[in-house]
Amino acid sequence: MNFLAHLYLSGTDHSLMIGNFIADSVKGKEILEFDAEIQKGIQLHRHIDYFTDTHPVISDGKKILAPYFGKYNAVVMDIYMDHFLAKDWVNYSNVPLTSYAASVYSLLEEHEAILPERIQQMLPYMIRQDWLSNYANFYGIEQVFKGMSRRASFESHMEDATEVLKKHYAEMQASFDLFFPQLVLDSTNFRELL
């Protein structure tokens, strides 16, 4: 799961959303630098990642992608899942995706001072290019993959990920449709334990 799914799975709690959004930039004991409510969002993010990475549907999807992307298959799969969430957003929310994205951007700008430096640097690009809404279309995810490919430490072939998605679209859609409702239920249950 990438940014959109992590935010969505936080529900409407702003602190959970912020923590879940920044979690990949918070390593080890750095979590203690944040207030307790944001720490819960970071914990939720880590739980979502574990559930996703160990789920058999996602494992099967990553096997399909491995010949194309090698060790980057999980990263590509995460973006694909955000694409399907964005594309099928009306099935999961009564709030239009563009409105939801605008409210998230506003929330993040309001709390910019507490965001890790890496997130502060990324946020203006994310907002200007409206990443959350643009996950819904091929052009949007193609721009994401091109940017990720440029930043990858090793040859990733992520610049080809949109074409690979088109080739395996039905399989990836079926994976999302089977997996995501299970993730929503699991995340909801985990949030109640926080």
C-alpha positions in Angstrom: 0.0 0.0 0.0 1.2 3.5 -0.8 0.2 7.0 0.4 -3.5 6.9 -0.5 -4.3 3.5 1.0 -2.4 4.3 4.2 -4.2 7.6 4.6 -7.6 6.0 3.9 -7.0 3.2 6.4 -6.4 5.8 9.1 -10.1 6.7 9.1 -10.8 10.3 10.0 -8.4 10.7 12.9 -6.0 13.4 11.9 -3.1 12.3 14.2 -3.4 8.7 12.9 -3.4 10.0 9.3 -0.2 12.1 9.9 1.6 9.3 11.7 0.6 6.8 9.0 1.7 9.1 6.3 5.1 9.9 7.7 5.9 6.4 9.0 8.4 5.3 6.3 10.5 8.4 7.2 10.6 7.5 10.9 13.2 4.9 11.8 13.5 3.0 15.0 13.5 5.1 18.2 12.7 8.3 16.2 9.1 7.3 16.8 9.5 8.6 20.4 10.0 12.1 19.0 6.3 12.3 18.2 3.3 12.6 20.4 1.4 9.5 21.5 -1.4 9.9 18.9 1.0 10.3 16.0 3.0 7.3 17.3 -0.2 5.3 17.0 -0.4 6.2 13.3 3.1 5.1 12.8 2.3 1.8 14.5 -0.8 1.4 12.3 1.4 2.0 9.2 3.8 -0.7 10.3 0.9 -3.1 11.0 -0.6 -2.4 7.5 2.8 -3.1 5.9 3.2 -6.4 7.7 -0.3 -7.5 6.9 0.2 -6.6 3.3 3.7 -8.1 2.9 2.6 -11.4 4.4 -0.7 -11.8 2.6 -0.9 -14.6 0.1 -2.8 -12.6 -2.5 -0.1 -9.9 -2.5 2.6 -12.5 -2.5 1.1 -14.1 -5.6 0.9 -10.7 -7.3 4.5 -10.0 -6.5 5.5 -13.3 -8.1 3.9 -12.0 -11.4 5.9 -8.8 -11.1 9.2 -10.3 -10.1 10.4 -11.1 -13.6 9.9 -7.4 -14.6 11.1 -5.6 -11.5 13.1 -8.0 -9.3 13.4 -6.7 -5.8 11.3 -3.7 -6.6 8.2 -5.8 -7.2 6.7 -4.9 -3.8 7.1 -1.2 -4.4 5.4 -1.5 -7.8 2.6 -3.7 -6.3 2.0 -0.9 -3.6 1.5 1.7 -6.3 -0.8 -0.7 -8.3 -3.0 -1.1 -5.2 -3.2 2.7 -4.8 -4.2 2.9 -8.4 -7.1 0.6 -7.9 -8.2 2.3 -4.7 -8.2 5.7 -6.5 -9.9 4.3 -9.6 -12.6 2.6 -7.5 -12.7 5.3 -4.8 -16.5 5.7 -5.0 -16.8 2.1 -3.8 -15.0 3.0 -0.6 -15.9 6.6 0.2 -18.8 9.1 -0.1 -16.3 11.9 -0.3 -15.0 12.6 -3.9 -11.4 11.7 -4.3 -10.4 15.3 -5.3 -12.1 16.7 -2.1 -10.4 14.0 0.0 -7.0 14.7 -1.5 -7.4 18.5 -0.9 -8.3 17.9 2.7 -5.3 15.7 3.2 -3.0 18.3 1.6 -4.4 21.0 3.8 -3.9 18.8 6.9 -0.3 18.1 6.0 0.5 21.7 5.3 -1.1 22.7 8.6 1.3 20.3 10.4 4.3 20.8 8.2 6.5 21.8 11.0 6.4 18.3 12.7 6.8 16.4 9.4 10.2 14.7 8.9 12.5 16.8 6.6 12.2 14.3 3.7 8.4 14.6 3.8 8.6 18.4 4.0 10.7 18.4 0.8 8.4 16.0 -1.0 5.1 17.6 0.0 5.1 20.6 -2.4 5.6 18.2 -5.4 2.9 15.9 -4.1 0.4 18.7 -3.8 1.3 20.5 -7.0 1.1 17.2 -9.0 -1.9 16.0 -7.0 -0.5 12.5 -6.5 -3.5 11.2 -4.5 -6.1 12.0 -7.2 -3.8 11.1 -10.1 -3.2 7.6 -8.9 -6.5 6.9 -10.6 -5.2 7.4 -14.1 -2.3 5.9 -16.1 -0.6 9.2 -16.7 -0.5 9.9 -12.9 1.0 6.6 -11.9 3.4 6.7 -14.9 4.8 10.0 -13.5 5.2 8.4 -10.1 7.0 5.4 -11.5 9.3 7.6 -13.6 10.2 9.6 -10.5 10.8 6.5 -8.5 12.9 4.9 -11.2 15.2 8.0 -11.3 15.7 7.8 -7.5 16.2 4.0 -7.4 19.6 2.8 -6.2 19.7 0.0 -8.7 18.2 -0.6 -12.2 14.5 -1.0 -11.4 12.6 -0.9 -14.7 9.9 1.0 -12.8 9.6 3.3 -15.8 7.9 0.3 -17.5 5.5 -0.4 -14.7 2.5 1.3 -16.3 2.8 -0.9 -19.4 3.2 -4.0 -17.2 0.1 -3.0 -15.3 -1.9 -2.7 -18.6 -0.6 -6.2 -19.6 -1.7 -7.7 -16.2 -4.6 -5.4 -15.5 -7.3 -8.0 -14.9 -5.0 -10.1 -12.6 -4.0 -7.0 -10.5 -7.6 -5.8 -10.3 -8.7 -9.2 -9.1 -5.9 -9.2 -6.5 -7.0 -5.8 -5.2 -10.7 -6.7 -5.1 -9.9 -9.8 -3.0 -7.3 -8.3 -0.8 -8.4 -4.7 0.0 -11.6 -5.5 1.9 -9.6 -7.9 4.1 -7.1 -5.1 4.8 -9.8 -2.6 5.6 -11.3 -5.0 8.2 -7.9 -5.8 9.7 -6.9 -2.1 9.9 -10.2 -1.2 11.5 -9.7 -3.9 14.1 -6.1 -2.8 14.8 -7.2 0.9 15.1 -9.6 -0.2 17.9 -6.7 -1.7 19.8 -4.6 1.5 19.7 
